[in-house]
């Protein structure tokens, strides 16, 4: 699908058409479609105008699959928030360094806009919007790193970890501290300084980890 330049929503055709095109039996095609569907890459629609459609790009499919697995582990108490946060540190810190090396002027402008909008939402007391923008900010930094596979694997951070972490930390977090940490990350990326960007990201994530540790000890 990626080689053909297909995008989510594009129609691939009907099952019988695809079997004929690829010269395979219907059972073989159905097994292939089942695998693609389980990877969130395609969806089937019945009725007039129905058929097989592209559901997501390869990167989006990977992100959804990993997010589902992590969410299941968290729900089953098979993994803890602090372990997920530690995993985030292992990947997100070097990604911030890559962002400092690779970010375009457009990437930097996008990150700055999200940071300013997040701060404005916090000042207005719109914490739901502030949290949403915080997630978009971190996603923008990962995209600026330019590694699509790493970005896809980190999708669970926004889909699973961030909502759970924000719910747990919200009563104790100091918004001004988070804002300054985010600005330090932005400054490192703006200057094209990977060491500064990584250091600022590490300090930000360590702050969250330490805060989580204190809350869990008190709780």
Biotite code that builds the C-alpha atoms (Angstrom):
import biotite.structure as struc

atoms = struc.array([
    struc.Atom([0.000, 0.000, 0.000], chain_id="A", res_id=1, res_name="UNK", atom_name="CA", element="C"),
    struc.Atom([2.817, 2.396, 0.877], chain_id="A", res_id=2, res_name="UNK", atom_name="CA", element="C"),
    struc.Atom([4.601, 1.774, -2.434], chain_id="A", res_id=3, res_name="UNK", atom_name="CA", element="C"),
    struc.Atom([1.388, 2.652, -4.283], chain_id="A", res_id=4, res_name="UNK", atom_name="CA", element="C"),
    struc.Atom([1.015, 5.896, -2.358], chain_id="A", res_id=5, res_name="UNK", atom_name="CA", element="C"),
    struc.Atom([-2.335, 4.841, -0.912], chain_id="A", res_id=6, res_name="UNK", atom_name="CA", element="C"),
    struc.Atom([-3.807, 6.867, 1.931], chain_id="A", res_id=7, res_name="UNK", atom_name="CA", element="C"),
    struc.Atom([-6.410, 6.138, 4.632], chain_id="A", res_id=8, res_name="UNK", atom_name="CA", element="C"),
    struc.Atom([-9.851, 6.064, 3.032], chain_id="A", res_id=9, res_name="UNK", atom_name="CA", element="C"),
    struc.Atom([-8.629, 4.890, -0.385], chain_id="A", res_id=10, res_name="UNK", atom_name="CA", element="C"),
    struc.Atom([-10.641, 1.988, -1.782], chain_id="A", res_id=11, res_name="UNK", atom_name="CA", element="C"),
    struc.Atom([-8.701, -1.140, -2.712], chain_id="A", res_id=12, res_name="UNK", atom_name="CA", element="C"),
    struc.Atom([-11.651, -2.931, -4.317], chain_id="A", res_id=13, res_name="UNK", atom_name="CA", element="C"),
    struc.Atom([-13.979, -5.808, -3.549], chain_id="A", res_id=14, res_name="UNK", atom_name="CA", element="C"),
    struc.Atom([-12.788, -9.122, -2.186], chain_id="A", res_id=15, res_name="UNK", atom_name="CA", element="C"),
    struc.Atom([-13.459, -10.972, -5.455], chain_id="A", res_id=16, res_name="UNK", atom_name="CA", element="C"),
    struc.Atom([-11.647, -8.277, -7.454], chain_id="A", res_id=17, res_name="UNK", atom_name="CA", element="C"),
    struc.Atom([-8.577, -8.464, -5.231], chain_id="A", res_id=18, res_name="UNK", atom_name="CA", element="C"),
    struc.Atom([-8.485, -12.273, -5.420], chain_id="A", res_id=19, res_name="UNK", atom_name="CA", element="C"),
    struc.Atom([-8.560, -12.038, -9.196], chain_id="A", res_id=20, res_name="UNK", atom_name="CA", element="C"),
    struc.Atom([-5.928, -9.298, -9.325], chain_id="A", res_id=21, res_name="UNK", atom_name="CA", element="C"),
    struc.Atom([-3.447, -11.200, -7.177], chain_id="A", res_id=22, res_name="UNK", atom_name="CA", element="C"),
    struc.Atom([-4.303, -14.607, -8.585], chain_id="A", res_id=23, res_name="UNK", atom_name="CA", element="C"),
    struc.Atom([-5.082, -16.206, -5.229], chain_id="A", res_id=24, res_name="UNK", atom_name="CA", element="C"),
    struc.Atom([-8.018, -18.143, -3.836], chain_id="A", res_id=25, res_name="UNK", atom_name="CA", element="C"),
    struc.Atom([-10.679, -16.420, -1.738], chain_id="A", res_id=26, res_name="UNK", atom_name="CA", element="C"),
    struc.Atom([-9.608, -18.281, 1.467], chain_id="A", res_id=27, res_name="UNK", atom_name="CA", element="C"),
    struc.Atom([-5.982, -17.209, 0.945], chain_id="A", res_id=28, res_name="UNK", atom_name="CA", element="C"),
    struc.Atom([-7.032, -13.619, 0.329], chain_id="A", res_id=29, res_name="UNK", atom_name="CA", element="C"),
    struc.Atom([-9.279, -13.607, 3.404], chain_id="A", res_id=30, res_name="UNK", atom_name="CA", element="C"),
    struc.Atom([-6.398, -14.760, 5.603], chain_id="A", res_id=31, res_name="UNK", atom_name="CA", element="C"),
    struc.Atom([-4.196, -11.978, 4.219], chain_id="A", res_id=32, res_name="UNK", atom_name="CA", element="C"),
    struc.Atom([-6.971, -9.433, 4.773], chain_id="A", res_id=33, res_name="UNK", atom_name="CA", element="C"),
    struc.Atom([-7.474, -10.713, 8.322], chain_id="A", res_id=34, res_name="UNK", atom_name="CA", element="C"),
    struc.Atom([-3.801, -10.119, 9.092], chain_id="A", res_id=35, res_name="UNK", atom_name="CA", element="C"),
    struc.Atom([-3.896, -6.630, 7.584], chain_id="A", res_id=36, res_name="UNK", atom_name="CA", element="C"),
    struc.Atom([-7.062, -5.836, 9.514], chain_id="A", res_id=37, res_name="UNK", atom_name="CA", element="C"),
    struc.Atom([-5.542, -7.017, 12.807], chain_id="A", res_id=38, res_name="UNK", atom_name="CA", element="C"),
    struc.Atom([-2.649, -4.646, 12.091], chain_id="A", res_id=39, res_name="UNK", atom_name="CA", element="C"),
    struc.Atom([-5.182, -1.798, 11.646], chain_id="A", res_id=40, res_name="UNK", atom_name="CA", element="C"),
    struc.Atom([-4.116, -1.292, 8.035], chain_id="A", res_id=41, res_name="UNK", atom_name="CA", element="C"),
    struc.Atom([-7.413, -2.056, 6.267], chain_id="A", res_id=42, res_name="UNK", atom_name="CA", element="C"),
    struc.Atom([-11.135, -2.110, 6.985], chain_id="A", res_id=43, res_name="UNK", atom_name="CA", element="C"),
    struc.Atom([-14.019, -3.812, 5.207], chain_id="A", res_id=44, res_name="UNK", atom_name="CA", element="C"),
    struc.Atom([-17.355, -2.196, 4.389], chain_id="A", res_id=45, res_name="UNK", atom_name="CA", element="C"),
    struc.Atom([-20.474, -3.937, 3.133], chain_id="A", res_id=46, res_name="UNK", atom_name="CA", element="C"),
    struc.Atom([-23.334, -2.698, 0.990], chain_id="A", res_id=47, res_name="UNK", atom_name="CA", element="C"),
    struc.Atom([-23.383, -0.438, -2.067], chain_id="A", res_id=48, res_name="UNK", atom_name="CA", element="C"),
    struc.Atom([-20.021, 1.244, -2.524], chain_id="A", res_id=49, res_name="UNK", atom_name="CA", element="C"),
    struc.Atom([-18.480, -1.141, -0.024], chain_id="A", res_id=50, res_name="UNK", atom_name="CA", element="C"),
    struc.Atom([-15.301, -3.115, -0.296], chain_id="A", res_id=51, res_name="UNK", atom_name="CA", element="C"),
    struc.Atom([-11.829, -3.086, 1.228], chain_id="A", res_id=52, res_name="UNK", atom_name="CA", element="C"),
    struc.Atom([-10.425, 0.306, 2.240], chain_id="A", res_id=53, res_name="UNK", atom_name="CA", element="C"),
    struc.Atom([-7.113, 1.561, 3.590], chain_id="A", res_id=54, res_name="UNK", atom_name="CA", element="C"),
    struc.Atom([-7.606, 2.235, 7.308], chain_id="A", res_id=55, res_name="UNK", atom_name="CA", element="C"),
    struc.Atom([-4.203, 3.619, 8.281], chain_id="A", res_id=56, res_name="UNK", atom_name="CA", element="C"),
    struc.Atom([-0.658, 4.169, 7.101], chain_id="A", res_id=57, res_name="UNK", atom_name="CA", element="C"),
    struc.Atom([1.995, 1.639, 8.115], chain_id="A", res_id=58, res_name="UNK", atom_name="CA", element="C"),
    struc.Atom([3.254, 3.961, 10.863], chain_id="A", res_id=59, res_name="UNK", atom_name="CA", element="C"),
    struc.Atom([-0.261, 4.542, 12.193], chain_id="A", res_id=60, res_name="UNK", atom_name="CA", element="C"),
    struc.Atom([-0.940, 0.815, 12.158], chain_id="A", res_id=61, res_name="UNK", atom_name="CA", element="C"),
    struc.Atom([2.205, 0.105, 14.183], chain_id="A", res_id=62, res_name="UNK", atom_name="CA", element="C"),
    struc.Atom([1.298, 2.832, 16.679], chain_id="A", res_id=63, res_name="UNK", atom_name="CA", element="C"),
    struc.Atom([-2.235, 1.475, 17.167], chain_id="A", res_id=64, res_name="UNK", atom_name="CA", element="C"),
    struc.Atom([-1.013, -2.094, 17.602], chain_id="A", res_id=65, res_name="UNK", atom_name="CA", element="C"),
    struc.Atom([1.632, -1.157, 20.172], chain_id="A", res_id=66, res_name="UNK", atom_name="CA", element="C"),
    struc.Atom([-0.807, 1.136, 22.007], chain_id="A", res_id=67, res_name="UNK", atom_name="CA", element="C"),
    struc.Atom([-3.380, -1.658, 22.284], chain_id="A", res_id=68, res_name="UNK", atom_name="CA", element="C"),
    struc.Atom([-0.767, -4.042, 23.697], chain_id="A", res_id=69, res_name="UNK", atom_name="CA", element="C"),
    struc.Atom([0.509, -1.519, 26.251], chain_id="A", res_id=70, res_name="UNK", atom_name="CA", element="C"),
    struc.Atom([-3.050, -0.571, 27.274], chain_id="A", res_id=71, res_name="UNK", atom_name="CA", element="C"),
    struc.Atom([-3.904, -4.246, 27.823], chain_id="A", res_id=72, res_name="UNK", atom_name="CA", element="C"),
    struc.Atom([-0.799, -4.751, 29.950], chain_id="A", res_id=73, res_name="UNK", atom_name="CA", element="C"),
    struc.Atom([-1.585, -1.664, 32.032], chain_id="A", res_id=74, res_name="UNK", atom_name="CA", element="C"),
    struc.Atom([-5.215, -2.695, 32.530], chain_id="A", res_id=75, res_name="UNK", atom_name="CA", element="C"),
    struc.Atom([-4.117, -6.185, 33.615], chain_id="A", res_id=76, res_name="UNK", atom_name="CA", element="C"),
    struc.Atom([-1.557, -4.751, 36.066], chain_id="A", res_id=77, res_name="UNK", atom_name="CA", element="C"),
    struc.Atom([1.170, -6.507, 34.078], chain_id="A", res_id=78, res_name="UNK", atom_name="CA", element="C"),
    struc.Atom([3.162, -3.281, 33.918], chain_id="A", res_id=79, res_name="UNK", atom_name="CA", element="C"),
    struc.Atom([3.408, -0.172, 36.082], chain_id="A", res_id=80, res_name="UNK", atom_name="CA", element="C"),
    struc.Atom([3.362, 3.503, 35.169], chain_id="A", res_id=81, res_name="UNK", atom_name="CA", element="C"),
    struc.Atom([6.915, 4.023, 36.391], chain_id="A", res_id=82, res_name="UNK", atom_name="CA", element="C"),
    struc.Atom([8.155, 1.258, 34.079], chain_id="A", res_id=83, res_name="UNK", atom_name="CA", element="C"),
    struc.Atom([6.370, 2.860, 31.147], chain_id="A", res_id=84, res_name="UNK", atom_name="CA", element="C"),
    struc.Atom([7.879, 6.217, 32.082], chain_id="A", res_id=85, res_name="UNK", atom_name="CA", element="C"),
    struc.Atom([11.336, 4.623, 32.240], chain_id="A", res_id=86, res_name="UNK", atom_name="CA", element="C"),
    struc.Atom([10.793, 3.150, 28.759], chain_id="A", res_id=87, res_name="UNK", atom_name="CA", element="C"),
    struc.Atom([9.754, 6.576, 27.545], chain_id="A", res_id=88, res_name="UNK", atom_name="CA", element="C"),
    struc.Atom([13.022, 8.014, 28.835], chain_id="A", res_id=89, res_name="UNK", atom_name="CA", element="C"),
    struc.Atom([15.040, 5.389, 26.972], chain_id="A", res_id=90, res_name="UNK", atom_name="CA", element="C"),
    struc.Atom([13.500, 6.418, 23.646], chain_id="A", res_id=91, res_name="UNK", atom_name="CA", element="C"),
    struc.Atom([12.292, 10.008, 23.935], chain_id="A", res_id=92, res_name="UNK", atom_name="CA", element="C"),
    struc.Atom([15.562, 11.521, 25.168], chain_id="A", res_id=93, res_name="UNK", atom_name="CA", element="C"),
    struc.Atom([17.604, 10.504, 22.090], chain_id="A", res_id=94, res_name="UNK", atom_name="CA", element="C"),
    struc.Atom([14.656, 11.473, 19.870], chain_id="A", res_id=95, res_name="UNK", atom_name="CA", element="C"),
    struc.Atom([14.871, 15.002, 21.290], chain_id="A", res_id=96, res_name="UNK", atom_name="CA", element="C"),
    struc.Atom([18.534, 15.033, 20.307], chain_id="A", res_id=97, res_name="UNK", atom_name="CA", element="C"),
    struc.Atom([17.620, 13.969, 16.775], chain_id="A", res_id=98, res_name="UNK", atom_name="CA", element="C"),
    struc.Atom([14.959, 16.676, 16.669], chain_id="A", res_id=99, res_name="UNK", atom_name="CA", element="C"),
    struc.Atom([17.618, 19.268, 17.490], chain_id="A", res_id=100, res_name="UNK", atom_name="CA", element="C"),
    struc.Atom([19.696, 18.014, 14.570], chain_id="A", res_id=101, res_name="UNK", atom_name="CA", element="C"),
    struc.Atom([16.915, 17.579, 12.039], chain_id="A", res_id=102, res_name="UNK", atom_name="CA", element="C"),
    struc.Atom([14.077, 19.975, 12.860], chain_id="A", res_id=103, res_name="UNK", atom_name="CA", element="C"),
    struc.Atom([13.095, 22.319, 10.055], chain_id="A", res_id=104, res_name="UNK", atom_name="CA", element="C"),
    struc.Atom([12.007, 25.909, 10.593], chain_id="A", res_id=105, res_name="UNK", atom_name="CA", element="C"),
    struc.Atom([8.437, 24.673, 10.142], chain_id="A", res_id=106, res_name="UNK", atom_name="CA", element="C"),
    struc.Atom([8.941, 22.005, 12.830], chain_id="A", res_id=107, res_name="UNK", atom_name="CA", element="C"),
    struc.Atom([10.289, 24.576, 15.276], chain_id="A", res_id=108, res_name="UNK", atom_name="CA", element="C"),
    struc.Atom([7.417, 26.967, 14.540], chain_id="A", res_id=109, res_name="UNK", atom_name="CA", element="C"),
    struc.Atom([4.914, 24.142, 15.139], chain_id="A", res_id=110, res_name="UNK", atom_name="CA", element="C"),
    struc.Atom([6.491, 23.206, 18.485], chain_id="A", res_id=111, res_name="UNK", atom_name="CA", element="C"),
    struc.Atom([6.596, 26.848, 19.586], chain_id="A", res_id=112, res_name="UNK", atom_name="CA", element="C"),
    struc.Atom([2.945, 27.398, 18.626], chain_id="A", res_id=113, res_name="UNK", atom_name="CA", element="C"),
    struc.Atom([1.805, 24.318, 20.560], chain_id="A", res_id=114, res_name="UNK", atom_name="CA", element="C"),
    struc.Atom([3.792, 25.413, 23.609], chain_id="A", res_id=115, res_name="UNK", atom_name="CA", element="C"),
    struc.Atom([2.296, 28.903, 23.536], chain_id="A", res_id=116, res_name="UNK", atom_name="CA", element="C"),
    struc.Atom([-1.226, 27.542, 23.039], chain_id="A", res_id=117, res_name="UNK", atom_name="CA", element="C"),
    struc.Atom([-0.734, 25.105, 25.926], chain_id="A", res_id=118, res_name="UNK", atom_name="CA", element="C"),
    struc.Atom([0.421, 27.888, 28.227], chain_id="A", res_id=119, res_name="UNK", atom_name="CA", element="C"),
    struc.Atom([-2.537, 30.064, 27.181], chain_id="A", res_id=120, res_name="UNK", atom_name="CA", element="C"),
    struc.Atom([-4.978, 27.216, 27.854], chain_id="A", res_id=121, res_name="UNK", atom_name="CA", element="C"),
    struc.Atom([-3.460, 26.738, 31.302], chain_id="A", res_id=122, res_name="UNK", atom_name="CA", element="C"),
    struc.Atom([-3.758, 30.454, 32.061], chain_id="A", res_id=123, res_name="UNK", atom_name="CA", element="C"),
    struc.Atom([-7.433, 30.325, 31.027], chain_id="A", res_id=124, res_name="UNK", atom_name="CA", element="C"),
    struc.Atom([-8.052, 27.357, 33.295], chain_id="A", res_id=125, res_name="UNK", atom_name="CA", element="C"),
    struc.Atom([-8.849, 25.072, 30.359], chain_id="A", res_id=126, res_name="UNK", atom_name="CA", element="C"),
    struc.Atom([-6.847, 22.138, 31.695], chain_id="A", res_id=127, res_name="UNK", atom_name="CA", element="C"),
    struc.Atom([-8.414, 19.588, 29.365], chain_id="A", res_id=128, res_name="UNK", atom_name="CA", element="C"),
    struc.Atom([-7.225, 21.563, 26.335], chain_id="A", res_id=129, res_name="UNK", atom_name="CA", element="C"),
    struc.Atom([-3.869, 22.157, 28.016], chain_id="A", res_id=130, res_name="UNK", atom_name="CA", element="C"),
    struc.Atom([-3.334, 18.416, 28.443], chain_id="A", res_id=131, res_name="UNK", atom_name="CA", element="C"),
    struc.Atom([-4.356, 17.772, 24.851], chain_id="A", res_id=132, res_name="UNK", atom_name="CA", element="C"),
    struc.Atom([-1.864, 20.355, 23.607], chain_id="A", res_id=133, res_name="UNK", atom_name="CA", element="C"),
    struc.Atom([0.847, 18.897, 25.842], chain_id="A", res_id=134, res_name="UNK", atom_name="CA", element="C"),
    struc.Atom([0.421, 15.569, 24.052], chain_id="A", res_id=135, res_name="UNK", atom_name="CA", element="C"),
    struc.Atom([0.515, 17.260, 20.648], chain_id="A", res_id=136, res_name="UNK", atom_name="CA", element="C"),
    struc.Atom([3.679, 19.100, 21.687], chain_id="A", res_id=137, res_name="UNK", atom_name="CA", element="C"),
    struc.Atom([5.537, 15.891, 22.509], chain_id="A", res_id=138, res_name="UNK", atom_name="CA", element="C"),
    struc.Atom([4.251, 14.266, 19.330], chain_id="A", res_id=139, res_name="UNK", atom_name="CA", element="C"),
    struc.Atom([5.533, 17.236, 17.294], chain_id="A", res_id=140, res_name="UNK", atom_name="CA", element="C"),
    struc.Atom([8.989, 16.848, 18.838], chain_id="A", res_id=141, res_name="UNK", atom_name="CA", element="C"),
    struc.Atom([9.033, 13.145, 17.943], chain_id="A", res_id=142, res_name="UNK", atom_name="CA", element="C"),
    struc.Atom([7.957, 13.926, 14.386], chain_id="A", res_id=143, res_name="UNK", atom_name="CA", element="C"),
    struc.Atom([10.721, 16.531, 14.109], chain_id="A", res_id=144, res_name="UNK", atom_name="CA", element="C"),
    struc.Atom([13.223, 13.773, 14.925], chain_id="A", res_id=145, res_name="UNK", atom_name="CA", element="C"),
    struc.Atom([12.489, 12.346, 11.487], chain_id="A", res_id=146, res_name="UNK", atom_name="CA", element="C"),
    struc.Atom([12.540, 8.655, 12.462], chain_id="A", res_id=147, res_name="UNK", atom_name="CA", element="C"),
    struc.Atom([9.155, 7.295, 11.430], chain_id="A", res_id=148, res_name="UNK", atom_name="CA", element="C"),
    struc.Atom([9.598, 3.864, 12.999], chain_id="A", res_id=149, res_name="UNK", atom_name="CA", element="C"),
    struc.Atom([10.650, 5.245, 16.384], chain_id="A", res_id=150, res_name="UNK", atom_name="CA", element="C"),
    struc.Atom([7.781, 7.720, 16.190], chain_id="A", res_id=151, res_name="UNK", atom_name="CA", element="C"),
    struc.Atom([5.332, 4.910, 15.457], chain_id="A", res_id=152, res_name="UNK", atom_name="CA", element="C"),
    struc.Atom([6.587, 2.809, 18.364], chain_id="A", res_id=153, res_name="UNK", atom_name="CA", element="C"),
    struc.Atom([6.213, 5.838, 20.650], chain_id="A", res_id=154, res_name="UNK", atom_name="CA", element="C"),
    struc.Atom([2.538, 6.269, 19.790], chain_id="A", res_id=155, res_name="UNK", atom_name="CA", element="C"),
    struc.Atom([1.607, 4.521, 23.035], chain_id="A", res_id=156, res_name="UNK", atom_name="CA", element="C"),
    struc.Atom([3.057, 7.439, 24.981], chain_id="A", res_id=157, res_name="UNK", atom_name="CA", element="C"),
    struc.Atom([0.300, 9.762, 23.771], chain_id="A", res_id=158, res_name="UNK", atom_name="CA", element="C"),
    struc.Atom([-2.450, 7.147, 23.568], chain_id="A", res_id=159, res_name="UNK", atom_name="CA", element="C"),
    struc.Atom([-1.887, 5.269, 26.825], chain_id="A", res_id=160, res_name="UNK", atom_name="CA", element="C"),
    struc.Atom([0.780, 6.716, 29.116], chain_id="A", res_id=161, res_name="UNK", atom_name="CA", element="C"),
    struc.Atom([-0.027, 10.421, 28.925], chain_id="A", res_id=162, res_name="UNK", atom_name="CA", element="C"),
    struc.Atom([-3.736, 10.144, 29.917], chain_id="A", res_id=163, res_name="UNK", atom_name="CA", element="C"),
    struc.Atom([-2.937, 7.783, 32.815], chain_id="A", res_id=164, res_name="UNK", atom_name="CA", element="C"),
    struc.Atom([0.065, 9.812, 33.954], chain_id="A", res_id=165, res_name="UNK", atom_name="CA", element="C"),
    struc.Atom([-1.743, 13.145, 33.743], chain_id="A", res_id=166, res_name="UNK", atom_name="CA", element="C"),
    struc.Atom([-4.663, 11.801, 35.757], chain_id="A", res_id=167, res_name="UNK", atom_name="CA", element="C"),
    struc.Atom([-2.275, 10.611, 38.463], chain_id="A", res_id=168, res_name="UNK", atom_name="CA", element="C"),
    struc.Atom([-0.018, 13.668, 38.569], chain_id="A", res_id=169, res_name="UNK", atom_name="CA", element="C"),
    struc.Atom([-2.506, 16.500, 37.968], chain_id="A", res_id=170, res_name="UNK", atom_name="CA", element="C"),
    struc.Atom([-3.201, 17.276, 41.662], chain_id="A", res_id=171, res_name="UNK", atom_name="CA", element="C"),
    struc.Atom([0.511, 17.714, 42.440], chain_id="A", res_id=172, res_name="UNK", atom_name="CA", element="C"),
    struc.Atom([2.154, 18.937, 39.253], chain_id="A", res_id=173, res_name="UNK", atom_name="CA", element="C"),
    struc.Atom([3.491, 22.505, 39.121], chain_id="A", res_id=174, res_name="UNK", atom_name="CA", element="C"),
    struc.Atom([2.414, 23.903, 35.757], chain_id="A", res_id=175, res_name="UNK", atom_name="CA", element="C"),
    struc.Atom([5.070, 26.630, 35.725], chain_id="A", res_id=176, res_name="UNK", atom_name="CA", element="C"),
    struc.Atom([7.752, 23.983, 36.146], chain_id="A", res_id=177, res_name="UNK", atom_name="CA", element="C"),
    struc.Atom([6.396, 21.982, 33.209], chain_id="A", res_id=178, res_name="UNK", atom_name="CA", element="C"),
    struc.Atom([6.195, 25.088, 31.041], chain_id="A", res_id=179, res_name="UNK", atom_name="CA", element="C"),
    struc.Atom([9.798, 26.038, 31.750], chain_id="A", res_id=180, res_name="UNK", atom_name="CA", element="C"),
    struc.Atom([10.946, 22.467, 31.085], chain_id="A", res_id=181, res_name="UNK", atom_name="CA", element="C"),
    struc.Atom([9.148, 22.512, 27.746], chain_id="A", res_id=182, res_name="UNK", atom_name="CA", element="C"),
    struc.Atom([10.728, 25.867, 26.895], chain_id="A", res_id=183, res_name="UNK", atom_name="CA", element="C"),
    struc.Atom([14.178, 24.465, 27.692], chain_id="A", res_id=184, res_name="UNK", atom_name="CA", element="C"),
    struc.Atom([13.538, 21.589, 25.258], chain_id="A", res_id=185, res_name="UNK", atom_name="CA", element="C"),
    struc.Atom([12.389, 24.059, 22.607], chain_id="A", res_id=186, res_name="UNK", atom_name="CA", element="C"),
    struc.Atom([15.486, 26.225, 23.109], chain_id="A", res_id=187, res_name="UNK", atom_name="CA", element="C"),
    struc.Atom([17.743, 23.215, 22.595], chain_id="A", res_id=188, res_name="UNK", atom_name="CA", element="C"),
    struc.Atom([15.929, 22.303, 19.377], chain_id="A", res_id=189, res_name="UNK", atom_name="CA", element="C"),
    struc.Atom([15.911, 25.918, 18.144], chain_id="A", res_id=190, res_name="UNK", atom_name="CA", element="C"),
    struc.Atom([19.668, 26.204, 18.650], chain_id="A", res_id=191, res_name="UNK", atom_name="CA", element="C"),
    struc.Atom([20.301, 22.873, 16.968], chain_id="A", res_id=192, res_name="UNK", atom_name="CA", element="C"),
    struc.Atom([21.952, 21.688, 20.179], chain_id="A", res_id=193, res_name="UNK", atom_name="CA", element="C"),
    struc.Atom([21.228, 17.953, 20.687], chain_id="A", res_id=194, res_name="UNK", atom_name="CA", element="C"),
    struc.Atom([23.010, 17.841, 24.056], chain_id="A", res_id=195, res_name="UNK", atom_name="CA", element="C"),
    struc.Atom([20.852, 20.655, 25.442], chain_id="A", res_id=196, res_name="UNK", atom_name="CA", element="C"),
    struc.Atom([17.658, 19.161, 24.007], chain_id="A", res_id=197, res_name="UNK", atom_name="CA", element="C"),
    struc.Atom([18.433, 15.741, 25.484], chain_id="A", res_id=198, res_name="UNK", atom_name="CA", element="C"),
    struc.Atom([19.382, 17.238, 28.855], chain_id="A", res_id=199, res_name="UNK", atom_name="CA", element="C"),
    struc.Atom([16.169, 19.275, 29.028], chain_id="A", res_id=200, res_name="UNK", atom_name="CA", element="C"),
    struc.Atom([14.064, 16.257, 28.051], chain_id="A", res_id=201, res_name="UNK", atom_name="CA", element="C"),
    struc.Atom([15.801, 14.112, 30.667], chain_id="A", res_id=202, res_name="UNK", atom_name="CA", element="C"),
    struc.Atom([15.145, 16.714, 33.368], chain_id="A", res_id=203, res_name="UNK", atom_name="CA", element="C"),
    struc.Atom([11.489, 16.942, 32.315], chain_id="A", res_id=204, res_name="UNK", atom_name="CA", element="C"),
    struc.Atom([10.949, 13.182, 32.447], chain_id="A", res_id=205, res_name="UNK", atom_name="CA", element="C"),
    struc.Atom([12.898, 12.813, 35.698], chain_id="A", res_id=206, res_name="UNK", atom_name="CA", element="C"),
    struc.Atom([10.649, 15.477, 37.228], chain_id="A", res_id=207, res_name="UNK", atom_name="CA", element="C"),
    struc.Atom([7.582, 13.444, 36.228], chain_id="A", res_id=208, res_name="UNK", atom_name="CA", element="C"),
    struc.Atom([9.143, 10.202, 37.489], chain_id="A", res_id=209, res_name="UNK", atom_name="CA", element="C"),
    struc.Atom([10.106, 11.694, 40.845], chain_id="A", res_id=210, res_name="UNK", atom_name="CA", element="C"),
    struc.Atom([6.676, 13.274, 41.257], chain_id="A", res_id=211, res_name="UNK", atom_name="CA", element="C"),
    struc.Atom([5.018, 9.931, 40.489], chain_id="A", res_id=212, res_name="UNK", atom_name="CA", element="C"),
    struc.Atom([7.277, 8.211, 43.042], chain_id="A", res_id=213, res_name="UNK", atom_name="CA", element="C"),
    struc.Atom([6.318, 10.685, 45.770], chain_id="A", res_id=214, res_name="UNK", atom_name="CA", element="C"),
    struc.Atom([2.598, 10.359, 45.018], chain_id="A", res_id=215, res_name="UNK", atom_name="CA", element="C"),
    struc.Atom([2.776, 6.561, 45.100], chain_id="A", res_id=216, res_name="UNK", atom_name="CA", element="C"),
    struc.Atom([4.646, 6.610, 48.417], chain_id="A", res_id=217, res_name="UNK", atom_name="CA", element="C"),
    struc.Atom([2.065, 8.937, 49.966], chain_id="A", res_id=218, res_name="UNK", atom_name="CA", element="C"),
    struc.Atom([-0.857, 7.027, 48.421], chain_id="A", res_id=219, res_name="UNK", atom_name="CA", element="C"),
])
